[in-house]
Amino acid sequence: MAVMSEKIGKELVSILGLPPSSVTGITLRCESGRPAEVAVTLLLSANQAHEICEVVRRYELVDAQE
């Protein structure tokens, strides 16, 4: 019988010490010969979104050299 995402997701969120009210998804990738990867999707607070925008403002887009 398959395990539903909500059941294993809640356990993974707890194990990783993540805020359960903010996590919207977890992707675990295990491929032979490659490092394991975990991607977590979170809802941002207004403050977190502002902080990300402040970091992005430090950079500028420049045309690639041909």
Stockholm file with secondary structure:
# STOCKHOLM 1.0

chainA/1-66         MAVMSEKIGKELVSILGLPPSSVTGITLRCESGRPAEVAVTLLLSANQAHEICEVVRRYELVDAQE
#=GR chainA/1-66 SS CCCCHHHHHHHHHHHHTCCTTTEEEEEEECCTTSCCEEEEEECCCHHHHHHHHHHHTTCCCCCCCC
#=GC SS_cons        CCCCHHHHHHHHHHHHTCCTTTEEEEEEECCTTSCCEEEEEECCCHHHHHHHHHHHTTCCCCCCCC
//
